[in-house]
Amino acid sequence: VLQRMIKASKFANKEASCPVASKSITGAPEKRNFYVVNGRVYVPAGEDASISASDLTMLLSFEMDKSHAITKLLLPHLLPTPNNEYKKSPLVIHHAIGTSAAVLNELMLASSSSSSNSRDFVDAFDSVSTDGGNPLYFSWNDAEPSSDQRRHLQVEVSAILDPLTEPTQRVAPLLLATRDFLKLPLRLILAPRKIVQNDVPLSSYYRFVAEPEAFSPDKNPPEAQFRNLPTEHLLTLRMDVPEPWDVQQAHAVQDADNLRCDGAGCGHERIEYGVKSLLFFGQCYDVSQSTQPNGLQLTLDRSKSSSSASVSGSTAEIQPDGDQQFDDVDIPLAVEAPQSEEHTDTLVMKTVGYWQLRANPGVWDLRIADKSRGAEIYHMVEGTVNKKSGRIQLSQNSSESDSKILVMKDFTNQGQLLLVKRRKGFEQASLFHEEGVDVERTVEDGKENETVHVFSLATGHAYERLLKIMMLSVTKRTKSPVKFWLFENFLSPSFKSSAKFMAKQIGCEVEFVTYKWPEWLRGQTEKQRIIWGYKILFLDVLFPLDVKKIIYVDADQVVRGDMTELWNLDLEGKPYGYTPFCDSREETLGYQFWRTGFWQSHLRGKPYHISALYVVDLDRFRRELVGDKLRSVYQSLSADPNSLSNLDQDLPNYAQHDVPIFSLPQKWLWCESWCSDDTKEEAMTIDLCNNPEHKEAKISMAKRIISGDLFQESWEELDAAVSRYDQDYLAYQEAE
């Protein structure tokens, strides 16, 4: 084949073009130039286009470079000499060809079934009756075979779909856009399975905002509409957006977590979402050791050079077809943003050196965190990934720098490559401590008036109500200042604004945190399991790096004790502390699954802990790379959909042989389902956990359990206080 290509190249050097065919591949009586390379057919665009000498030269260069790269990868596995040198002898070349042929043969055998499936796919359409008599066959935008439109078409879309599957739901809106917006020929065959398993009726309903009507002038912004939803079912709404987008609810009167259609229909409920921020994300590599510098602290700040400047330029509006329409105006180089959004920080993860930082359009400075251990060891360098070898190559003019300029200019960030290099004298230095230095921290008494940081999350209006009551009880009982960190992805806009107002009234602080689930980490489809994942998988990167400790409290808890005591508790060198499940209520002991079977053998005498309350030493958690360890265990176990039934609880308990858990005193969490009534008096927190023997609504359970002489305020009194703050907030809004 190579000799033939060389001859063709020589011939092309003598001639302006090379007519290589008088009949097209499809058999149509057309004279079209084309060439075949390694099984790929290249046809120049245009009826009269020709193949020039430069085309063949470029193709030969590309194929030879690609072949050399593959050979270089294969050669170390073929006939090495004692000195690991590889001679260009005929024997080595013959062995390489033989090995490659054997590999290709295995691949062809393995793919024979898929090739057969592809052939069956084509035959399915060719054998289908198109006269309208087949109720499972559909076609749109067909053109006559002899027409100019059909002859010049580059794309035709054909699909065979099982109507009773979720993938069909996801692809259906794309096919509608292909048919109505792109106007491409579309053929569709519905192929339901003969035997239906237990995956019907479908429990999810998808809409993709790419329908032609979404881009019409009278529908701005685009919207997704759900019609004909099932009645008498409780529905929840969730967004599935590109990785660089941080999308949050912008306006909602209805509870997006508890949508219900009655017999009369679903009404006209409307929920608006908006892009709150965009993400810089990517990979970080230590070029000195060819590893990921996991644990390296990064910061992102608005570039000072662009914070207040403006230029005469153009604003760009993205059109539905992808074009950009510009209007000449004076625009700022950077979008004004609140001070809290001018700085973010994070850690580099072990997996692919992943890092993620939130930003808005503009120019930003990416740095290794000042005064951190990483700033002593590393500096940034410039380089690229060689597409042929896959290796990182430093730029010829690369200089050592303390920062890297990033520009957020569009909605399609594909990831950034951050390269760092060790400074002279730090070639073997640890990222977390000097050699020979004792890294164990001495436990000190908590500073007077040190802020207690509390983390929580909730979804749905009912749990948002419980969350406010928990916040009020923590603030009332805790002598130290309290700052709440609330995960905002599932909170309603009304809760965010009213919680800020209430915090000012009761004397605490509230901040909202978020993180985008990385695409490389196996995702969850059920909303509750997604929430559980966020509760445990990203503790090392969810909070600012200057937050050294956090206490997680479930939204449905009421606090009776001073959280300062838990804050100052010595965890004895463990990264986090959980409360073991109670075993004092005998009637529910039979429901404690960890006492028998797999869990009993796996725990080997260690307790099984409850995840409703825990305290995390974030400093140690980050230093010991606990986040990477938990994500690794999760990635392994979640491959089995039946594992991690209680994700946020099973994961740390399963991993405690590698990541030890400090068992908190039993008094820190009391739950009626597992703890006896005699132990309630000394309880520091009351958790409204579900009873395995019977179901009871959270509100009625709270009114019953959190009342009496053991409480300074009953749950109903706390609820009434929260309601008054909400009314004051509404009055404040109306006054504004």
SVG drawing of the C-alpha trace seen along z (x, -y; Angstrom):
<svg xmlns="http://www.w3.org/2000/svg" viewBox="-60 -53 83 67">
<polyline fill="none" stroke="black" stroke-width="0.4" points="0.0,0.0 2.9,-2.4 4.6,-1.8 1.3,-2.5 0.9,-5.7 4.5,-6.8 3.8,-6.1 0.6,-8.1 2.5,-10.9 5.2,-10.9 2.5,-10.9 0.7,-13.8 3.9,-15.8 3.9,-15.7 0.2,-16.3 -2.0,-19.1 -4.5,-16.5 -5.0,-12.8 -8.4,-11.5 -8.6,-8.2 -12.1,-7.0 -14.7,-7.0 -17.4,-5.5 -18.4,-6.5 -18.2,-4.1 -21.9,-3.8 -22.1,-2.8 -23.6,-6.0 -22.4,-6.9 -20.4,-9.9 -16.8,-11.0 -15.5,-11.9 -11.9,-11.9 -11.3,-10.1 -8.5,-8.1 -8.4,-5.2 -5.9,-5.1 -5.9,-2.3 -9.6,-1.6 -10.7,-5.2 -12.2,-6.9 -11.5,-10.6 -13.7,-12.4 -13.0,-16.1 -15.9,-18.5 -17.4,-19.7 -18.2,-17.9 -15.2,-19.3 -12.7,-19.1 -9.4,-17.4 -6.7,-15.7 -3.5,-17.7 0.1,-16.7 0.0,-18.6 -3.0,-16.6 -1.1,-13.3 2.1,-14.7 0.2,-15.8 -1.6,-12.5 1.7,-10.5 3.3,-12.6 0.3,-12.2 0.2,-8.4 3.9,-7.9 4.1,-10.0 1.2,-8.0 2.8,-4.7 6.1,-5.8 4.3,-6.7 2.5,-3.3 5.7,-1.5 7.5,-3.3 4.8,-2.2 4.9,1.4 8.7,1.9 9.6,2.2 7.3,5.3 9.0,7.0 12.3,8.9 14.4,6.7 18.1,7.1 20.0,7.6 20.8,3.9 17.1,3.0 18.2,1.8 16.1,2.6 17.9,3.2 16.2,2.4 16.8,5.9 14.4,7.8 13.7,10.3 12.5,7.5 10.4,6.0 9.0,9.4 8.1,10.1 6.5,6.7 4.4,7.3 3.4,10.7 2.4,9.5 0.4,6.6 -1.4,9.0 -2.3,11.3 -3.7,8.4 -5.7,7.2 -7.0,10.7 -8.2,10.9 -9.8,7.4 -11.6,8.4 -12.9,11.6 -14.0,9.7 -15.8,7.0 -17.5,9.5 -20.6,9.4 -20.7,5.6 -20.1,5.5 -22.9,7.9 -25.1,5.6 -24.1,2.7 -25.1,4.7 -28.3,5.7 -29.0,2.1 -28.6,1.1 -30.6,4.1 -33.4,3.2 -34.1,0.0 -33.6,1.5 -36.1,4.2 -38.8,2.0 -41.8,1.1 -42.0,-2.6 -45.4,-2.8 -47.0,-3.8 -48.2,-0.3 -45.7,0.2 -46.8,-1.5 -43.3,-1.2 -41.5,-3.0 -41.3,-6.8 -39.4,-9.1 -39.2,-12.8 -37.5,-15.4 -37.0,-12.8 -35.7,-14.0 -36.0,-12.3 -32.9,-10.2 -32.2,-12.1 -32.6,-15.5 -29.7,-17.9 -30.6,-18.1 -30.2,-14.4 -26.9,-14.3 -25.4,-17.1 -26.5,-15.9 -23.6,-15.1 -25.7,-13.7 -28.6,-11.5 -29.9,-10.3 -31.3,-6.9 -32.3,-5.5 -33.7,-2.3 -35.2,-2.9 -36.8,-0.8 -39.6,-3.1 -39.6,-1.7 -36.2,-2.8 -34.7,-6.0 -32.1,-6.4 -35.0,-6.8 -36.4,-9.5 -33.1,-11.3 -32.5,-11.1 -36.1,-12.0 -35.7,-15.8 -32.5,-15.6 -34.2,-13.8 -36.9,-16.5 -34.3,-19.2 -32.7,-17.2 -36.0,-16.9 -37.5,-20.4 -34.5,-22.7 -31.7,-21.2 -34.1,-19.8 -32.0,-16.7 -33.5,-13.5 -34.5,-11.3 -35.6,-7.7 -36.9,-6.0 -37.9,-2.5 -39.5,-1.7 -38.3,1.7 -39.9,2.6 -38.5,5.7 -40.5,8.9 -39.9,9.5 -40.2,6.5 -38.3,6.6 -39.1,4.7 -38.0,1.3 -41.5,0.1 -43.4,-2.0 -40.8,-4.7 -40.0,-6.8 -38.2,-9.7 -39.2,-12.1 -36.6,-14.1 -36.8,-17.4 -33.9,-18.9 -33.9,-22.6 -32.9,-22.4 -36.3,-22.4 -36.8,-24.9 -39.6,-26.7 -37.2,-27.4 -35.2,-29.8 -38.1,-31.8 -38.2,-35.5 -41.3,-35.2 -39.7,-32.5 -36.8,-34.1 -35.1,-32.5 -35.5,-29.0 -37.7,-26.6 -38.6,-23.0 -42.2,-22.0 -43.6,-18.9 -47.0,-17.8 -49.2,-14.7 -47.4,-13.8 -48.8,-11.0 -51.3,-12.0 -51.3,-11.1 -47.5,-10.8 -44.9,-12.8 -42.4,-14.2 -39.1,-16.0 -37.2,-18.3 -33.5,-18.0 -31.2,-19.7 -28.7,-17.8 -26.2,-20.4 -22.7,-20.6 -19.8,-20.2 -18.6,-23.9 -22.1,-25.3 -23.1,-26.0 -26.9,-26.1 -29.1,-27.1 -32.8,-27.9 -33.5,-31.6 -37.2,-31.7 -39.7,-29.2 -43.0,-29.4 -43.6,-25.7 -41.5,-23.1 -39.4,-21.5 -38.8,-18.5 -42.6,-17.8 -44.5,-18.4 -47.8,-16.6 -50.4,-16.4 -54.0,-15.7 -56.9,-14.3 -57.6,-17.8 -54.0,-18.1 -50.7,-19.6 -51.6,-23.3 -49.1,-25.9 -46.3,-25.7 -43.1,-27.5 -39.6,-27.1 -36.7,-29.2 -33.0,-28.3 -30.0,-30.4 -26.3,-30.0 -24.8,-31.3 -21.2,-30.8 -19.0,-29.0 -16.2,-26.6 -12.5,-26.5 -11.5,-22.8 -8.7,-20.6 -5.7,-18.5 -2.6,-19.3 0.7,-17.5 4.1,-17.6 6.5,-17.5 9.4,-16.8 8.1,-13.4 5.4,-12.7 2.7,-12.5 -0.4,-14.3 0.5,-16.7 -2.7,-15.7 -3.3,-18.0 -1.7,-21.0 -3.7,-24.2 -4.8,-26.5 -6.4,-29.9 -8.3,-31.9 -8.6,-35.7 -9.9,-38.3 -6.9,-39.7 -6.0,-43.1 -5.1,-44.4 -8.7,-44.0 -10.7,-44.7 -11.7,-48.2 -10.6,-48.7 -12.9,-49.0 -12.4,-49.1 -14.3,-50.0 -15.3,-46.7 -18.2,-44.5 -20.7,-42.5 -21.4,-39.1 -24.8,-37.4 -24.8,-33.7 -27.4,-32.9 -29.3,-29.6 -27.1,-28.4 -24.0,-29.0 -23.0,-32.3 -22.0,-35.3 -23.7,-38.7 -21.6,-41.7 -22.7,-45.1 -20.2,-47.9 -20.3,-49.3 -17.9,-50.2 -17.7,-47.1 -15.7,-46.3 -13.0,-43.8 -14.3,-42.1 -17.8,-41.7 -18.4,-43.3 -19.0,-40.7 -19.4,-40.7 -16.2,-40.6 -16.9,-37.0 -17.0,-35.9 -13.6,-37.5 -11.7,-34.7 -12.1,-30.9 -9.7,-28.1 -9.4,-24.3 -7.2,-21.3 -5.8,-19.1 -7.3,-15.6 -5.4,-12.4 -7.5,-11.1 -6.1,-12.6 -4.9,-15.6 -8.4,-17.1 -9.2,-20.6 -12.2,-22.8 -12.8,-26.5 -15.8,-28.8 -15.5,-32.0 -17.5,-34.5 -16.6,-36.0 -13.4,-37.9 -9.7,-37.5 -8.4,-35.6 -5.1,-34.8 -4.6,-31.1 -2.0,-30.7 -0.6,-28.1 -1.9,-29.3 0.3,-31.9 2.2,-30.8 1.2,-27.2 3.7,-24.3 3.0,-24.0 4.2,-27.5 7.5,-26.6 8.0,-23.5 6.4,-24.3 6.3,-27.0 4.1,-26.9 5.5,-26.2 3.9,-26.2 3.7,-23.1 1.4,-21.0 0.5,-17.3 2.1,-15.8 -0.8,-14.4 1.4,-11.7 3.1,-10.3 0.7,-11.5 3.6,-12.9 3.9,-16.4 6.3,-18.7 7.4,-22.0 7.3,-25.0 10.7,-26.2 10.2,-29.6 8.6,-28.4 9.5,-30.5 9.0,-29.8 6.0,-31.7 3.9,-32.1 0.6,-32.5 -1.2,-31.6 -3.7,-33.8 -7.1,-32.2 -9.8,-33.9 -13.4,-32.9 -14.7,-33.9 -17.4,-31.3 -19.7,-28.6 -17.7,-25.7 -14.6,-25.4 -13.0,-22.1 -10.5,-21.9 -7.2,-23.5 -3.8,-21.8 -1.8,-23.1 1.8,-22.1 4.0,-22.6 7.7,-22.0 9.6,-21.5 12.0,-24.3 15.7,-23.6 16.4,-21.9 12.8,-20.6 13.1,-17.6 12.1,-15.1 10.2,-17.3 6.8,-16.3 3.9,-18.5 2.6,-18.3 5.6,-18.5 9.4,-18.7 11.4,-15.5 11.9,-14.5 9.3,-16.9 6.6,-15.5 3.3,-16.2 1.2,-15.2 -0.7,-18.3 -1.0,-18.9 -4.6,-19.3 -5.3,-22.8 -8.3,-24.0 -10.6,-26.0 -10.0,-29.7 -12.4,-31.8 -15.1,-33.1 -13.7,-30.9 -16.4,-30.5 -18.1,-27.1 -18.6,-26.1 -21.7,-23.9 -22.4,-22.2 -25.9,-21.0 -28.0,-20.4 -31.7,-20.0 -34.0,-19.7 -37.7,-20.5 -39.8,-23.1 -40.5,-20.7 -36.8,-20.0 -36.0,-23.7 -38.4,-24.4 -36.7,-21.8 -33.3,-23.2 -34.2,-26.7 -35.4,-25.2 -32.1,-23.3 -30.1,-26.5 -32.2,-28.4 -31.6,-25.6 -27.8,-25.5 -27.5,-29.3 -29.6,-29.4 -27.6,-26.6 -24.1,-27.4 -22.1,-30.0 -19.5,-30.6 -20.3,-32.4 -21.8,-30.1 -21.4,-30.1 -23.5,-27.8 -22.3,-26.5 -25.3,-25.3 -25.0,-23.3 -27.0,-25.3 -27.6,-23.1 -31.0,-21.9 -32.2,-24.9 -35.0,-27.1 -34.3,-30.8 -36.8,-31.9 -35.0,-29.9 -31.6,-31.3 -32.8,-34.9 -35.0,-34.3 -32.3,-32.3 -29.8,-35.2 -32.4,-37.5 -33.1,-35.2 -29.3,-34.7 -29.0,-38.5 -31.9,-38.4 -30.7,-35.5 -26.9,-36.4 -25.2,-33.9 -23.6,-33.8 -24.7,-31.9 -22.7,-31.1 -23.7,-28.9 -21.3,-26.4 -21.4,-24.3 -19.4,-21.8 -19.9,-20.3 -19.8,-16.5 -16.9,-15.6 -17.7,-13.7 -14.9,-11.1 -16.5,-10.1 -19.4,-7.7 -22.6,-9.6 -25.9,-8.8 -29.3,-9.1 -31.7,-9.3 -31.8,-12.7 -31.5,-11.4 -28.4,-9.4 -26.9,-12.5 -27.4,-14.4 -25.8,-11.6 -22.8,-11.7 -22.4,-15.5 -22.6,-14.9 -19.4,-12.8 -17.4,-12.7 -16.2,-16.3 -15.5,-17.5 -11.9,-18.4 -12.8,-20.8 -16.3,-22.0 -15.2,-24.6 -12.6,-27.4 -9.1,-26.3 -9.0,-28.5 -11.9,-26.5 -10.0,-24.0 -12.9,-22.1 -16.6,-21.5 -19.5,-19.9 -22.2,-18.3 -25.7,-18.4 -28.7,-16.8 -31.5,-19.3 -34.1,-17.4 -32.2,-17.6 -32.8,-19.9 -29.7,-20.7 -30.0,-20.7 -26.3,-21.1 -23.5,-23.6 -21.8,-22.7 -18.6,-24.4 -18.0,-21.2 -18.1,-19.1 -16.0,-21.6 -13.2,-21.3 -13.4,-17.5 -10.1,-15.7 -10.5,-13.3 -7.2,-11.5 -5.6,-11.8 -8.6,-10.7 -9.7,-12.8 -13.4,-12.7 -15.7,-11.5 -19.1,-9.8 -21.6,-8.6 -22.1,-4.8 -25.7,-3.6 -27.5,-3.2 -28.3,0.4 -30.3,-0.4 -33.8,0.0 -34.2,3.7 -37.3,3.9 -35.4,2.6 -32.1,4.5 -33.3,7.0 -33.2,4.3 -29.5,3.5 -28.2,5.3 -24.5,4.7 -24.8,7.2 -24.9,10.2 -23.6,11.3 -21.3,9.2 -21.1,6.2 -20.4,8.2 -17.4,9.9 -16.2,6.7 -16.3,4.5 -14.3,7.0 -15.6,5.7 -15.6,2.0 -18.9,0.1 -21.2,-0.9 -21.7,-4.7 -24.7,-6.9 -24.1,-9.8 -26.7,-12.3 -24.0,-14.1 -20.2,-14.1 -17.2,-16.4 -14.4,-16.7 -10.8,-17.9 -10.5,-19.4 -6.8,-20.2 -6.0,-16.5 -8.6,-15.3 -6.8,-17.2 -3.3,-16.4 -4.0,-12.7 -5.8,-12.8 -8.9,-11.3 -11.1,-12.7 -9.1,-10.9 -9.3,-7.7 -13.1,-7.9 -13.6,-8.7 -11.4,-5.7 -13.5,-3.4 -16.7,-4.9 -15.6,-4.5 -14.9,-0.8 -18.0,0.1 -20.5,-2.0 -19.7,0.2 -22.2,2.6 -25.6,0.7 -26.7,2.8 -23.8,1.7 -23.8,-1.4 -27.5,-1.3 -27.0,-4.2 -24.2,-5.9 -23.3,-8.7 -23.3,-6.1 -22.0,-2.9 -19.0,-4.5 -17.1,-5.9 -18.1,-2.7 -16.8,-0.5 -13.5,-2.5 -12.8,-2.8 -10.0,-0.1 -8.1,-2.5 -9.6,-5.8 -10.2,-5.4 -13.3,-6.9 -13.3,-8.4 -16.4,-7.2 -18.1,-10.2 -19.8,-9.8 -23.3,-8.3 -24.8,-11.5 -24.1,-13.5 -26.9,-11.9 -30.2,-10.5 -32.7,-8.8 -36.0,-7.4 -35.8,-4.5 -32.5,-3.1 -32.0,-4.8 -34.0,-4.0 -36.1,-6.6 -33.9,-6.5 -30.9,-7.9 -32.9,-10.9 -32.2,-13.1 -28.5,-13.3 -28.8,-13.7 -27.0,-16.8 -28.9,-16.5 -32.3,-14.9 -32.5,-13.3 -35.8,-12.6 -34.6,-9.4 -37.1,-7.0 -38.5,-4.2 -38.1,-0.8 -41.2,0.6 -43.7,-2.1 -43.8,-5.3 -44.5,-8.6 -44.5,-12.1 -41.5,-14.2 -43.6,-17.1 -45.9,-15.0 -42.8,-13.1 -41.1,-16.4 -44.1,-17.7 -44.3,-14.5 -40.6,-13.9 -39.3,-17.4 -41.5,-18.6 -41.7,-18.5 -39.5,-19.3 -36.3,-18.2 -36.4,-21.1 -36.1,-24.8 -38.3,-25.3 -40.5,-22.7 -40.4,-22.1 -43.6,-23.9 -42.2,-27.0 -39.1,-26.9 -41.3,-26.5 -43.4,-29.5 -40.3,-31.6 -39.1,-30.6 -42.5,-31.5 -42.2,-35.0 -38.8,-35.5 -40.3,-34.5 -43.2,-37.0 -40.7,-39.7 -38.8,-38.9 -41.9,-39.2 -42.7,-42.5 -39.2,-43.7 -39.5,-42.7 -42.7,-44.5 -41.2,-47.6 -38.3,-47.5"/>
</svg>
